[in-house]
Amino acid sequence: MSGIRLIENLAQNEERTAIVDADGEYTYGRLLSASAAVASRLLEAGGADDLGEKRVAFIVRPGFDYPAILLGIWRAGGIAVPLCVSHPDPELEYVIKDSGAGFVIAGEEFADRLEGISAATGAGFFLSGNVIQGDAAPLPELDERRRAMIIYTSGTTSRPKGVVTTHANIRHQIASLACAWGWTKDDSILNPLPLHHLHGILNVLLSALWSGAKCELLTKFDAVRVWEKFMRNSYTLFMAVPTIYTRLIRAWNEAPPGERKEMSEAARRMRLMVSGSAALPVGTLLKWEEITGHVLLERYGMTEIGMALSNPLVGKRTPGKVGAPLPGVEVALIDEEGGTLSGPAEGEIIVRGPNVFLEYWQRPEETSGSFIEGGWFRTGDAAERDGEGIYGILGRKSVDIIKSGGYKISALEIEEVLREHPFIADCAVVGVPDEEWGERVSAALVPSGGDGPAGDTLREWCRERLAPYKVPTRFLTVKELPRNQMGKVVKPDVSALFTGEMKTRAESGGAKQ
């Protein structure tokens, strides 16, 4: 049919419901026809019978149009570049330019913004409503070794970089989860996660489509509304970030006692609930178990590798641990010198397997620098492994990566933006531990004169330049930043300024040398 196993799976379930959104339900057959229409329109615009890995950026609210466009890009031979619906124009423009997108597809509400950006970058522009309808033309037969998707992640650099996965990478990532988590066509899942991020795209949406299951897409997360949906529908799975579980717990606590019982029973009916993208506080895990009877399944992954480690579907799940390697994935630990560690140990996680990404888009040096001998990818994350081969995440090798609300955020990128402000001479951005968010993005500022900009004013200024989850929630004004003898900012000491351990030093304007 196409050479892409995922597309072939759709054809086996044409009469079953694939997608549910605010407007209704859509079968797999409808998804196939809509994606074929998208592919045909792109091929017509490209004047070829194969897009030949042309990049197609797209931005639509979660709903039926999203998978129709994603699959349509693939069926035309293109590379899909999902855009974030909450990103400001500068970030959208950066991704479109960096990926070299030849086409941009946008929902009606994004049309004015994206049409201008597309014109400026020379990309062809389409409205989503105009590409998902129409007759299907002959579509190319594709090799699954071809590039399929570019997801932009901040990583350890100051600007986001594109992680390139092939169709084969995606197939292996999905198949591994289908095996480990027991996905079947009888499953039904609610997806409250953003669709520019691996968690929402692969773990939920594509895993459901691969399995012939039903996936309901939420336009926006609202804790009360999610509980209502739990009570009205027969979902079998739910996957979210720790922040979402924290908010669901809060909504449960605020509900009338009689309603709480119904809420708990609705969640208890599901067969599996998963947490990921950030460390799950043990208190949240225990409270969720108390409310629903579910011990949340924690797992570990990243954009470059999909999922690598998981607690078991059946068996003991240990709080604070992310489990053992998933089917088809090799995981090991190395020391500071790059030597492989055996048995119980602490070190950096390295991963190898057909799930591992192909490259960072147009960044060959960064790509080669991320791998070591034997084809192992260096994650930059530190972990401990016990005698039974169970892993627990210790933290990041780089202090410049913040995990907040399920997002991996570059502190360096935010610092670059803050330094553009006319009244900020210097700054340091850190993640401060937080029960709800995992870490809160916090910025210590050295003003260029006077007291510097007010927090509310600066927050609004940042919102025009950064994605919402990157905007600092806390600001602290200091006379100078703590630095070592080499002049490098000491990030742990900056974090201590926010936790109160260095309050006196901050108030006096002193800095640790």
C-alpha positions as CSV (number, residue, x, y, z in Angstrom):
1,M,0.0,0.0,0.0
2,S,2.7,2.5,0.9
3,G,5.7,0.7,2.4
4,I,4.9,2.3,5.8
5,R,3.7,-0.4,8.2
6,L,1.6,2.1,10.2
7,I,-0.4,3.1,7.1
8,E,-0.9,-0.6,6.3
9,N,-2.3,-1.2,9.8
10,L,-5.0,1.5,9.3
11,A,-6.4,-0.4,6.4
12,Q,-7.1,-3.5,8.6
13,N,-9.5,-1.5,10.7
14,E,-11.4,0.7,8.3
15,E,-14.8,0.4,10.0
16,R,-13.5,1.0,13.5
17,T,-13.4,4.4,15.2
18,A,-9.9,5.9,15.1
19,I,-10.3,9.5,16.3
20,V,-12.7,11.3,18.5
21,D,-12.6,15.1,18.8
22,A,-14.9,18.0,19.8
23,D,-16.8,17.6,16.4
24,G,-17.4,13.9,16.4
25,E,-16.0,10.5,15.7
26,Y,-14.0,9.4,12.6
27,T,-13.3,5.9,11.4
28,Y,-9.9,4.5,10.2
29,G,-11.4,4.5,6.7
30,R,-12.1,8.2,6.9
31,L,-8.6,8.8,8.2
32,L,-7.2,6.9,5.3
33,S,-9.2,8.9,2.7
34,A,-8.4,12.3,4.3
35,S,-4.7,11.5,4.6
36,A,-4.7,10.4,0.9
37,A,-6.3,13.7,0.0
38,V,-3.6,15.6,1.9
39,A,-0.9,13.6,0.2
40,S,-2.5,14.3,-3.3
41,R,-2.7,18.0,-2.7
42,L,0.9,18.2,-1.6
43,L,2.1,16.2,-4.6
44,E,0.1,18.4,-6.9
45,A,1.6,21.5,-5.4
46,G,5.1,20.0,-5.6
47,G,4.7,19.0,-9.2
48,A,6.0,15.6,-8.6
49,D,4.9,12.0,-7.8
50,D,7.0,12.0,-4.6
51,L,7.9,14.9,-2.3
52,G,11.3,13.3,-1.9
53,E,11.7,14.2,1.8
54,K,10.5,17.8,1.4
55,R,9.8,19.2,4.9
56,V,6.2,20.1,5.6
57,A,5.5,22.1,8.8
58,F,2.0,22.1,10.1
59,I,0.0,23.7,13.0
60,V,-3.5,22.7,13.9
61,R,-5.4,22.3,17.2
62,P,-5.6,18.7,18.4
63,G,-8.4,17.0,16.5
64,F,-9.0,14.9,13.4
65,D,-7.1,17.2,11.1
66,Y,-3.9,16.6,13.0
67,P,-3.5,12.8,12.2
68,A,-4.9,13.3,8.7
69,I,-2.2,15.9,7.9
70,L,0.6,14.0,9.6
71,L,-0.2,10.8,7.8
72,G,-0.8,12.6,4.5
73,I,2.6,14.2,4.6
74,W,4.2,10.8,5.1
75,R,2.1,9.2,2.3
76,A,3.3,11.9,-0.1
77,G,7.0,11.1,0.8
78,G,7.5,14.2,2.9
79,I,9.0,14.9,6.3
80,A,6.5,16.1,8.9
81,V,7.5,19.0,11.1
82,P,4.9,19.5,13.9
83,L,4.6,23.1,15.2
84,C,3.5,24.1,18.7
85,V,0.1,25.9,18.9
86,S,1.3,28.0,21.8
87,H,4.6,29.2,20.4
88,P,5.0,32.9,19.5
89,D,5.9,33.9,16.0
90,P,9.7,34.1,16.4
91,E,9.8,30.4,17.6
92,L,7.5,29.3,14.8
93,E,9.6,31.2,12.2
94,Y,12.8,29.7,13.6
95,V,11.6,26.1,13.2
96,I,10.2,26.7,9.7
97,K,13.5,28.3,8.6
98,D,15.8,25.8,10.3
99,S,13.9,22.8,8.8
100,G,13.9,24.4,5.4
101,A,10.1,23.7,5.2
102,G,8.9,23.8,1.6
103,F,5.2,23.8,2.6
104,V,3.3,25.1,5.7
105,I,-0.2,23.9,6.6
106,A,-2.2,25.8,9.2
107,G,-5.6,25.8,10.8
108,E,-7.9,28.7,10.2
109,E,-7.0,30.4,13.5
110,F,-3.3,30.4,12.7
111,A,-3.7,31.5,9.0
112,D,-2.8,35.2,9.3
113,R,0.3,34.5,11.3
114,L,1.6,31.5,9.4
115,E,0.8,32.9,5.9
116,G,3.1,35.8,6.6
117,I,5.9,33.6,8.0
118,S,5.5,31.3,5.0
119,A,5.8,34.1,2.6
120,A,8.9,35.4,4.3
121,T,10.6,32.0,4.2
122,G,9.5,31.1,0.7
123,A,7.3,28.2,1.8
124,G,4.1,27.3,0.1
125,F,1.0,27.9,2.3
126,F,-2.2,25.8,2.7
127,L,-5.2,26.1,5.0
128,S,-5.8,22.7,6.7
129,G,-9.5,22.7,5.6
130,N,-8.5,22.9,2.0
131,V,-6.1,19.9,2.0
132,I,-8.0,17.2,3.8
133,Q,-10.8,17.0,1.2
134,G,-10.6,16.0,-2.4
135,D,-9.8,13.0,-4.7
136,A,-6.8,10.8,-4.1
137,A,-4.1,10.6,-6.7
138,P,-1.6,7.7,-7.0
139,L,0.7,7.8,-4.1
140,P,4.4,6.7,-4.0
141,E,5.7,3.5,-2.6
142,L,8.1,4.4,0.3
143,D,11.1,2.8,1.9
144,E,10.8,2.9,5.7
145,R,14.4,3.9,6.0
146,R,13.4,7.4,4.7
147,R,13.2,10.4,7.1
148,A,9.7,10.8,8.5
149,M,9.6,13.5,11.1
150,I,11.6,16.3,12.7
151,I,10.6,17.2,16.3
152,Y,12.4,20.3,17.7
153,T,13.9,20.0,21.2
154,S,16.0,22.5,23.1
155,G,18.6,19.9,24.1
156,T,21.7,21.3,25.6
157,T,22.2,24.1,23.1
158,S,20.9,27.6,23.2
159,R,18.6,27.1,20.2
160,P,16.2,24.2,19.5
161,K,17.5,21.5,17.3
162,G,15.6,19.2,15.0
163,V,15.6,15.5,15.9
164,V,15.1,13.4,12.8
165,T,13.5,10.0,12.9
166,T,12.9,7.6,10.1
167,H,9.7,5.6,9.5
168,A,11.7,2.5,10.7
169,N,12.6,4.4,13.9
170,I,9.0,5.2,14.6
171,R,7.8,1.7,13.8
172,H,10.3,0.2,16.3
173,Q,9.4,2.8,19.0
174,I,5.6,2.1,18.6
175,A,6.0,-1.7,18.4
176,S,8.1,-1.8,21.5
177,L,5.4,0.1,23.5
178,A,2.6,-2.0,22.0
179,C,4.4,-5.1,23.2
180,A,5.3,-3.8,26.6
181,W,2.1,-2.1,27.5
182,G,-0.3,-4.6,25.9
183,W,-2.0,-2.3,23.4
184,T,-4.9,-3.9,21.5
185,K,-7.7,-2.7,19.1
186,D,-10.1,-2.8,22.1
187,D,-8.2,0.0,23.9
188,S,-9.5,3.6,24.1
189,I,-7.4,6.5,25.3
190,L,-7.9,10.2,26.1
191,N,-5.0,12.4,25.0
192,P,-4.6,15.7,26.9
193,L,-1.0,16.1,25.7
194,P,0.4,18.6,23.2
195,L,1.1,17.3,19.7
196,H,4.4,18.8,19.0
197,H,6.0,16.6,21.7
198,L,7.0,13.0,21.5
199,H,4.8,11.9,24.5
200,G,1.5,13.0,22.9
201,I,2.5,12.1,19.3
202,L,4.1,8.7,19.7
203,N,3.2,7.2,23.1
204,V,-0.5,8.1,22.7
205,L,-1.7,9.0,19.2
206,L,0.5,6.8,17.0
207,S,0.5,3.8,19.5
208,A,-3.3,3.9,19.4
209,L,-3.4,4.1,15.6
210,W,-0.9,1.3,15.3
211,S,-3.0,-0.9,17.4
212,G,-6.4,-0.2,15.8
213,A,-7.5,1.5,19.1
214,K,-9.6,4.7,19.7
215,C,-7.9,8.0,20.6
216,E,-9.8,11.0,21.8
217,L,-7.9,14.3,21.3
218,L,-8.5,17.2,23.8
219,T,-8.0,20.7,22.5
220,K,-7.0,22.0,25.9
221,F,-6.4,20.3,29.3
222,D,-8.9,21.1,32.1
223,A,-8.8,18.9,35.2
224,V,-12.5,19.1,35.9
225,R,-13.4,18.3,32.3
226,V,-11.0,15.3,32.2
227,W,-12.7,13.9,35.3
228,E,-16.1,14.3,33.7
229,K,-14.8,12.5,30.6
230,F,-13.4,9.7,32.8
231,M,-16.9,9.3,34.3
232,R,-18.8,9.4,31.0
233,N,-16.5,7.2,28.8
234,S,-15.0,3.8,28.9
235,Y,-11.3,4.6,28.5
236,T,-8.8,1.8,29.1
237,L,-5.6,3.8,29.2
238,F,-4.5,7.3,30.3
239,M,-1.0,8.8,29.9
240,A,0.1,12.2,31.2
241,V,2.9,14.2,32.7
242,P,3.2,14.6,36.5
243,T,1.8,18.1,36.4
244,I,-1.5,16.8,35.0
245,Y,-1.8,14.2,37.7
246,T,-1.1,16.9,40.3
247,R,-4.0,19.0,38.9
248,L,-6.3,16.0,38.7
249,I,-5.6,15.3,42.4
250,R,-6.4,18.9,43.2
251,A,-9.7,18.8,41.3
252,W,-10.6,15.5,43.1
253,N,-9.8,17.1,46.5
254,E,-12.1,20.1,45.6
255,A,-15.0,17.9,44.4
256,P,-18.0,17.2,46.7
257,P,-17.5,13.9,48.7
258,G,-20.3,12.1,46.8
259,E,-18.7,12.9,43.5
260,R,-15.3,11.8,44.5
261,K,-16.4,8.2,44.8
262,E,-17.7,8.3,41.2
263,M,-14.5,9.9,40.0
264,S,-12.3,7.3,41.7
265,E,-14.4,4.4,40.4
266,A,-14.2,5.8,36.8
267,A,-10.4,5.9,37.0
268,R,-10.2,2.5,38.7
269,R,-11.9,0.9,35.6
270,M,-9.0,1.7,33.4
271,R,-6.3,-1.0,32.9
272,L,-3.2,1.2,32.8
273,M,-2.2,4.7,33.7
274,V,1.3,6.0,32.8
275,S,3.4,9.0,33.9
276,G,6.4,10.4,32.1
277,S,8.4,13.3,30.6
278,A,9.4,14.4,34.1
279,A,10.2,12.9,37.4
280,L,7.1,11.8,39.3
281,P,7.1,12.9,42.9
282,V,6.6,9.9,45.2
283,G,3.9,11.9,47.1
284,T,1.9,12.3,43.8
285,L,2.2,8.6,43.0
286,L,1.0,7.5,46.5
287,K,-1.9,10.0,46.5
288,W,-3.0,8.8,43.0
289,E,-2.9,5.2,44.2
290,E,-5.0,6.2,47.2
291,I,-7.6,7.9,44.9
292,T,-7.7,5.5,42.0
293,G,-6.1,2.2,43.0
294,H,-3.5,2.7,40.2
295,V,0.2,2.6,40.8
296,L,1.3,4.9,38.0
297,L,3.7,3.2,35.5
298,E,6.8,5.4,35.2
299,R,9.0,5.2,32.2
300,Y,12.0,7.0,30.7
301,G,12.6,8.2,27.2
302,M,13.5,11.3,25.1
303,T,12.9,12.7,21.7
304,E,16.0,11.1,20.3
305,I,15.2,7.5,21.4
306,G,11.5,7.2,22.0
307,M,11.0,5.2,25.2
308,A,13.9,3.2,26.5
309,L,13.0,2.1,30.1
310,S,9.7,1.2,31.7
311,N,8.2,-0.3,34.8
312,P,6.3,-3.5,34.0
313,L,2.7,-3.7,32.9
314,V,2.3,-6.7,35.2
315,G,4.5,-6.9,38.3
316,K,6.0,-4.7,40.9
317,R,6.4,-0.9,40.1
318,T,8.9,0.8,42.3
319,P,8.3,4.5,43.2
320,G,11.1,6.7,41.9
321,K,12.3,4.0,39.5
322,V,11.8,3.9,35.7
323,G,12.2,0.2,35.3
324,A,14.1,-2.0,32.8
325,P,14.9,-1.8,29.1
326,L,11.9,-2.1,26.8
327,P,11.7,-4.8,24.1
328,G,14.3,-4.3,21.4
329,V,16.1,-1.5,23.3
330,E,19.6,-1.8,24.7
331,V,20.5,0.4,27.7
332,A,23.8,0.6,29.6
333,L,25.7,2.9,31.9
334,I,29.1,4.5,31.4
335,D,31.5,6.3,33.8
336,E,33.1,9.7,33.3
337,E,35.8,8.2,31.1
338,G,33.3,6.4,28.9
339,G,33.9,2.9,30.3
340,T,30.9,0.6,30.5
341,L,29.7,-0.2,34.0
342,S,28.4,-3.6,35.0
343,G,26.2,-4.7,37.8
344,P,24.8,-2.2,40.3
345,A,26.2,1.2,39.3
346,E,25.7,4.9,38.8
347,G,26.6,6.5,35.5
348,E,25.4,8.1,32.3
349,I,22.7,6.3,30.4
350,I,23.5,5.3,26.9
351,V,21.0,3.7,24.5
352,R,21.3,1.6,21.3
353,G,18.8,0.0,19.0
354,P,16.6,0.6,16.0
355,N,14.6,3.1,18.0
356,V,17.4,5.6,18.1
357,F,17.1,8.7,15.9
358,L,18.9,9.2,12.7
359,E,20.5,12.7,13.2
360,Y,20.1,16.2,14.3
361,W,18.8,18.1,11.3
362,Q,21.8,19.7,9.5
363,R,24.0,19.4,12.5
364,P,26.5,16.7,11.7
365,E,29.0,17.6,14.4
366,E,26.4,17.5,17.1
367,T,25.1,14.3,15.7
368,S,28.5,12.5,15.7
369,G,29.3,14.0,19.1
370,S,26.2,12.4,20.6
371,F,27.3,8.9,19.8
372,I,30.2,6.8,21.0
373,E,31.9,3.6,19.7
374,G,29.4,0.8,19.0
375,G,26.6,3.1,17.9
376,W,25.6,4.0,21.5
377,F,23.7,7.3,22.0
378,R,24.7,9.4,25.0
379,T,21.6,10.7,26.7
380,G,23.3,13.1,29.1
381,D,21.1,11.7,31.9
382,A,22.6,10.1,35.0
383,A,21.0,7.1,36.5
384,E,21.6,4.3,39.1
385,R,21.0,0.6,38.3
386,D,20.3,-1.9,41.1
387,G,21.2,-5.6,41.2
388,E,18.0,-6.6,39.4
389,G,18.7,-4.3,36.4
390,I,16.1,-1.7,37.5
391,Y,17.0,1.9,36.7
392,G,16.3,5.1,38.6
393,I,17.0,8.6,37.2
394,L,19.4,10.7,39.2
395,G,19.3,13.9,37.1
396,R,20.9,15.5,34.1
397,K,24.5,15.6,33.2
398,S,24.0,19.2,32.2
399,V,22.7,21.7,34.8
400,D,21.4,23.8,31.9
401,I,18.4,21.5,31.2
402,I,15.2,22.2,33.1
403,K,12.3,19.7,33.2
404,S,9.1,21.5,33.9
405,G,5.6,20.2,33.3
406,G,6.8,17.4,31.0
407,Y,9.0,19.7,28.8
408,K,12.7,19.7,28.5
409,I,13.8,23.3,28.4
410,S,17.2,24.9,27.6
411,A,18.2,27.5,30.3
412,L,20.7,28.8,27.8
413,E,18.0,29.7,25.3
414,I,16.0,31.6,27.9
415,E,19.1,33.4,29.1
416,E,19.8,34.6,25.5
417,V,16.4,36.0,25.3
418,L,16.5,37.8,28.7
419,R,19.8,39.4,27.8
420,E,18.1,41.1,24.9
421,H,16.1,43.2,27.4
422,P,17.5,46.7,27.6
423,F,17.4,46.8,31.4
424,I,19.1,43.4,32.1
425,A,22.9,43.3,32.2
426,D,23.2,39.6,33.0
427,C,21.2,36.7,34.1
428,A,21.2,33.0,35.0
429,V,18.2,30.7,34.6
430,V,17.8,27.5,36.7
431,G,15.2,24.9,37.5
432,V,14.0,25.1,41.1
433,P,12.4,21.9,42.5
434,D,8.6,22.1,42.6
435,E,6.0,19.5,43.7
436,E,3.6,20.4,40.9
437,W,5.8,21.2,37.9
438,G,8.9,19.1,38.7
439,E,11.0,22.2,38.3
440,R,10.0,25.9,38.0
441,V,11.9,28.0,35.5
442,S,13.5,30.7,37.6
443,A,15.7,33.6,36.6
444,A,18.3,35.6,38.6
445,L,18.8,39.0,37.1
446,V,21.5,41.6,37.3
447,P,19.9,44.9,36.2
448,S,21.7,47.4,34.0
449,G,20.5,50.2,36.2
450,G,18.1,50.8,39.1
451,D,16.0,47.9,40.3
452,G,15.5,46.4,36.8
453,P,12.1,45.6,35.2
454,A,9.2,44.5,37.3
455,G,8.3,40.8,37.3
456,D,4.9,41.1,35.7
457,T,6.2,43.5,33.0
458,L,9.1,41.2,32.3
459,R,6.9,38.1,32.1
460,E,4.7,39.8,29.5
461,W,7.9,40.8,27.6
462,C,9.0,37.1,27.6
463,R,5.7,35.8,26.5
464,E,6.2,37.7,23.2
465,R,9.5,35.9,22.6
466,L,9.2,32.4,24.3
467,A,6.9,29.5,24.4
468,P,4.6,29.7,27.5
469,Y,6.3,26.9,29.3
470,K,9.7,28.6,28.9
471,V,8.7,31.9,30.5
472,P,10.2,32.1,34.0
473,T,7.7,32.0,36.8
474,R,10.1,33.5,39.4
475,F,12.5,36.4,39.1
476,L,15.1,37.5,41.6
477,T,17.2,40.6,41.3
478,V,20.9,40.4,42.5
479,K,23.9,42.7,42.3
480,E,26.0,40.0,40.8
481,L,25.8,36.3,40.0
482,P,27.7,33.6,41.9
483,R,30.8,32.6,39.8
484,N,33.8,30.4,40.2
485,Q,37.4,31.5,39.7
486,M,37.2,30.9,36.0
487,G,34.3,33.4,35.9
488,K,31.7,30.7,35.1
489,V,28.3,31.1,36.8
490,V,27.8,28.4,39.5
491,K,24.3,27.2,38.8
492,P,23.8,25.2,42.0
493,D,24.5,28.5,43.9
494,V,22.0,30.3,41.7
495,S,19.4,27.6,42.6
496,A,20.2,28.1,46.3
497,L,19.3,31.8,46.0
498,F,15.7,30.7,45.2
499,T,15.5,28.0,47.9
500,G,16.5,30.5,50.6
501,E,19.8,28.8,51.4
502,M,21.7,31.9,50.3
503,K,19.0,34.5,51.1
504,T,21.3,36.6,53.2
505,R,24.0,36.6,50.5
506,A,21.4,37.6,47.9
507,E,20.0,40.5,49.9
508,S,23.6,41.8,50.5
509,G,24.4,41.4,46.9
510,G,27.3,39.1,47.7
511,A,28.4,36.2,45.5
512,K,30.2,32.9,46.2
513,Q,33.7,32.8,44.8
